[in-house]
Amino acid sequence: MDLINNLPDIVAIPTDTPLFHPPVRMEIIDKRASKESCEQKKEIQDRKYLERRRRNNIAAKKSRDKRKLREDMVNFKKRLINPF
């Protein structure tokens, strides 16, 4: 008999635990609900990460295009000065 796999889905956790006294108030926490909220947090973090990556990719492409344009301008000016 495996005790870990047979734990209930709902666990009572004391919210007020004074020293040497039994818990005054108990709060019921549903493990499934906390798993769902954890998954929602992960999804939000994933969306934030993907949005940061998208903006970074746009900035990197803009920077590469700008550098290429500068190089082309330098080459063009160089040809004007020395056509041969």
Protein Blocks (a to p, Z undefined) as FASTA:
>chain_A
ZZklmpcfbdcddfbdcehiacfbdcdddfklmmmmmmmmmmmmmmmmmmmmmmmmmmmm
mmmmmmmmmmmmmmmmmmmmmmZZ
